[in-house]
Amino acid sequence: MRPLVAVIGQRCITVPILRFSATLASEAICEAVYAAGGEPAIVHGPAADPGDGLALRLDRFDGVLLPGGADLDPQHYGQEPVAEIAGVVAFQDDLDLATARAVVASDVPALAICRGMQVLNVALGGTLHQHLTETSVRHHDAVHDVDVLEDSRLRQAVGSTRIDVSSYHHQGLDRLAEDLVVTATAADGVIEAVEHRTADVLAVQWHPEDRHATSATDAALFADLVERAHKKAVSR
């Protein structure tokens, strides 16, 4: 049996093939989870209360994946939005923040990607850079190198202290939440990966789903999630 991995759905107001709004998930993320041996299942948040009963619902899964997406409303970390903030969806913020808190409070293994890492940091009390000025390292729609901390779960997963990653973001972590540890950075100092001190949570700023079929280090992140999910499944 494939371990069951919850992929947190994203609300879309209009979809060409449907008459109603939809809960969606990236095909690349689902393919990456499946290719690694997991069974992806989209988790829907009820419109009335996205976080309703979420901790109990997620406990039925063997792993959780918190994907990328639009900007998080800066009011969640005590700031007013700058001009570059775009695509904020209040419903999605509520669902994702509730998910981050639920996985940290439980023993369910989790992988957070891009916005997912930012949500994790904010959910635990951290803040974000609302807009990163591009430096010699291109973070928006580019591939660049990151340095991975030797003594980290990330290093164990990807097998190297220097990897190249597919990057697509204009925000980044600013003040780090107390319970998180930085495990990878870019050459310009942007935080590229964090791990929780006690919970089974790994988060990356890049998009490993982009190249999971061609990059061993990207595929390794999904393999790591599925392996952790499998261990939870057999321990039930």
C-alpha positions as CSV (number, residue, x, y, z in Angstrom):
1,M,0.0,0.0,0.0
2,R,1.3,3.4,-0.9
3,P,1.4,5.8,2.1
4,L,-1.3,8.4,1.9
5,V,0.0,12.0,1.4
6,A,-2.3,14.9,1.9
7,V,-1.8,17.7,-0.6
8,I,-3.4,20.8,0.7
9,G,-5.8,22.1,-2.0
10,Q,-5.8,25.6,-3.3
11,R,-9.1,27.5,-3.9
12,C,-9.7,28.8,-7.4
13,I,-12.7,31.1,-8.0
14,T,-13.1,30.1,-11.6
15,V,-12.1,27.1,-13.7
16,P,-12.9,26.8,-17.4
17,I,-14.2,23.3,-17.3
18,L,-16.4,23.8,-14.2
19,R,-19.5,25.9,-13.4
20,F,-18.3,26.5,-9.8
21,S,-15.1,27.4,-7.9
22,A,-12.7,24.6,-7.4
23,T,-10.2,23.1,-5.0
24,L,-7.0,22.4,-7.0
25,A,-3.6,20.9,-6.7
26,S,-0.5,21.1,-8.9
27,E,-0.2,18.2,-11.2
28,A,3.5,18.4,-10.9
29,I,3.3,18.0,-7.1
30,C,0.9,15.1,-7.3
31,E,3.1,13.4,-10.0
32,A,6.2,13.9,-7.8
33,V,4.5,12.3,-4.8
34,Y,3.2,9.4,-6.9
35,A,6.6,8.9,-8.6
36,A,8.2,8.7,-5.1
37,G,5.8,5.9,-4.1
38,G,3.1,7.9,-2.3
39,E,-0.6,8.3,-3.0
40,P,-1.5,12.0,-3.2
41,A,-4.9,13.1,-2.0
42,I,-6.2,16.6,-2.2
43,V,-7.5,18.0,1.1
44,H,-10.4,20.4,0.8
45,G,-11.0,23.1,3.4
46,P,-14.7,23.9,4.0
47,A,-15.6,27.4,3.0
48,A,-17.3,28.3,6.2
49,D,-14.3,27.4,8.3
50,P,-11.2,26.2,6.4
51,G,-9.4,25.0,9.6
52,D,-12.5,23.2,11.1
53,G,-11.4,19.8,12.5
54,L,-8.2,20.0,10.4
55,A,-5.9,18.4,13.0
56,L,-8.1,15.4,13.3
57,R,-8.6,15.1,9.6
58,L,-4.9,15.3,8.9
59,D,-4.2,12.5,11.4
60,R,-5.8,10.1,9.0
61,F,-2.9,10.7,6.6
62,D,0.6,9.4,6.6
63,G,2.2,12.6,5.4
64,V,1.3,16.2,4.5
65,L,2.5,18.4,1.7
66,L,2.0,22.2,2.0
67,P,2.5,23.6,-1.6
68,G,3.4,26.9,-3.0
69,G,1.0,29.6,-4.1
70,A,0.2,33.3,-3.9
71,D,1.4,35.9,-1.3
72,L,0.4,35.6,2.3
73,D,-1.5,38.6,3.7
74,P,1.2,40.6,5.7
75,Q,-1.4,41.3,8.4
76,H,-0.8,37.8,9.6
77,Y,2.7,38.9,10.7
78,G,1.7,42.4,11.8
79,Q,2.6,44.5,8.7
80,E,0.7,46.5,6.1
81,P,1.2,45.3,2.5
82,V,3.7,46.9,0.1
83,A,2.8,47.6,-3.5
84,E,4.3,44.3,-4.8
85,I,1.9,42.1,-2.8
86,A,-0.4,40.2,-5.1
87,G,-2.9,37.4,-5.2
88,V,-3.8,37.3,-1.5
89,V,-6.7,34.8,-0.8
90,A,-8.0,35.1,2.8
91,F,-9.5,31.6,2.6
92,Q,-6.2,30.1,1.6
93,D,-4.3,31.9,4.3
94,D,-6.6,30.5,6.9
95,L,-6.4,27.0,5.6
96,D,-2.6,27.0,5.2
97,L,-1.9,28.6,8.5
98,A,-4.2,26.0,10.2
99,T,-2.4,23.2,8.4
100,A,1.0,24.4,9.4
101,R,0.0,24.6,13.1
102,A,-1.7,21.2,12.9
103,V,1.3,19.3,11.5
104,V,3.6,20.9,14.0
105,A,1.3,19.9,16.9
106,S,1.0,16.3,15.5
107,D,3.5,13.6,14.6
108,V,2.6,13.6,10.9
109,P,5.6,14.0,8.5
110,A,5.4,17.1,6.3
111,L,7.1,18.9,3.5
112,A,6.4,22.6,2.9
113,I,7.3,24.2,-0.5
114,C,7.9,27.9,-1.2
115,R,4.8,29.7,0.1
116,G,4.4,26.6,2.4
117,M,7.7,27.4,4.0
118,Q,6.7,31.1,4.4
119,V,3.4,30.0,5.9
120,L,5.1,27.7,8.4
121,N,7.4,30.5,9.6
122,V,4.5,33.0,10.0
123,A,2.3,30.3,11.7
124,L,5.1,29.9,14.3
125,G,5.6,33.6,15.0
126,G,8.1,34.6,12.3
127,T,7.9,37.3,9.6
128,L,8.6,37.7,5.9
129,H,10.4,40.0,3.6
130,Q,7.4,41.2,1.6
131,H,9.5,41.8,-1.6
132,L,13.1,40.8,-2.3
133,T,15.2,43.0,-4.5
134,E,16.9,40.8,-7.0
135,T,20.7,40.5,-6.5
136,S,23.3,38.5,-8.2
137,V,21.2,35.5,-7.3
138,R,18.0,35.4,-9.3
139,H,15.1,34.1,-7.2
140,H,12.2,34.8,-9.5
141,D,11.9,32.2,-12.3
142,A,15.5,31.0,-12.4
143,V,17.8,28.1,-11.3
144,H,20.5,28.9,-8.8
145,D,22.7,27.2,-6.2
146,V,22.0,26.8,-2.5
147,D,24.4,25.7,0.3
148,V,23.0,23.0,2.5
149,L,24.0,22.6,6.2
150,E,26.1,19.5,6.7
151,D,24.3,18.3,9.8
152,S,20.7,18.5,8.7
153,R,17.9,16.3,7.5
154,L,18.0,18.1,4.2
155,R,21.6,17.1,3.7
156,Q,20.7,13.5,4.4
157,A,17.9,13.6,1.9
158,V,19.6,15.3,-1.0
159,G,23.1,13.9,-0.4
160,S,25.1,17.0,-1.0
161,T,26.0,20.4,0.6
162,R,25.6,22.3,-2.7
163,I,22.6,21.8,-5.0
164,D,20.9,23.8,-7.8
165,V,17.3,24.6,-7.4
166,S,14.3,25.9,-9.4
167,S,13.3,29.1,-7.8
168,Y,10.1,31.1,-8.3
169,H,9.4,33.6,-5.5
170,H,9.6,37.3,-4.7
171,Q,9.2,36.9,-0.9
172,G,11.4,35.3,1.7
173,L,11.8,34.6,5.4
174,D,12.8,37.6,7.5
175,R,12.6,37.0,11.3
176,L,12.9,33.3,11.8
177,A,10.4,31.6,14.1
178,E,11.9,30.3,17.3
179,D,11.2,26.7,16.7
180,L,12.8,26.6,13.2
181,V,16.4,26.0,12.2
182,V,17.9,27.3,8.9
183,T,19.4,24.4,6.9
184,A,20.1,26.0,3.5
185,T,20.9,29.5,2.2
186,A,21.6,31.2,-1.2
187,A,24.8,33.1,-1.9
188,D,23.0,36.4,-1.1
189,G,21.9,35.2,2.3
190,V,18.2,34.4,1.5
191,I,17.0,31.5,3.6
192,E,16.3,28.5,1.3
193,A,15.4,25.7,3.8
194,V,14.3,25.3,7.4
195,E,13.5,22.4,9.7
196,H,11.5,22.2,12.8
197,R,13.4,21.6,16.0
198,T,11.1,18.8,17.2
199,A,8.3,18.2,14.7
200,D,8.8,16.0,11.6
201,V,8.7,19.0,9.2
202,L,11.1,20.0,6.4
203,A,10.5,23.1,4.3
204,V,12.2,24.5,1.2
205,Q,11.9,27.9,-0.6
206,W,12.3,26.4,-4.1
207,H,10.0,24.3,-6.2
208,P,11.4,20.7,-6.3
209,E,8.3,19.6,-8.3
210,D,9.5,21.6,-11.3
211,R,12.3,19.1,-12.0
212,H,11.5,16.0,-10.0
213,A,11.7,13.8,-13.1
214,T,15.2,15.1,-14.1
215,S,16.9,16.2,-10.9
216,A,17.9,13.6,-8.4
217,T,18.1,16.1,-5.5
218,D,14.6,17.4,-6.3
219,A,13.2,13.9,-6.5
220,A,15.0,13.1,-3.2
221,L,12.8,15.5,-1.3
222,F,9.6,13.7,-2.3
223,A,11.3,10.3,-1.7
224,D,12.2,11.5,1.8
225,L,8.6,12.6,2.5
226,V,7.2,9.3,1.3
227,E,9.8,7.4,3.3
228,R,8.8,9.3,6.5
229,A,5.1,8.8,5.6
230,H,5.7,5.0,5.2
231,K,7.3,4.8,8.6
232,K,4.3,6.5,10.1
233,A,1.9,4.2,8.2
234,V,3.6,1.0,9.5
235,S,3.8,2.3,13.0
236,R,0.0,2.8,13.3
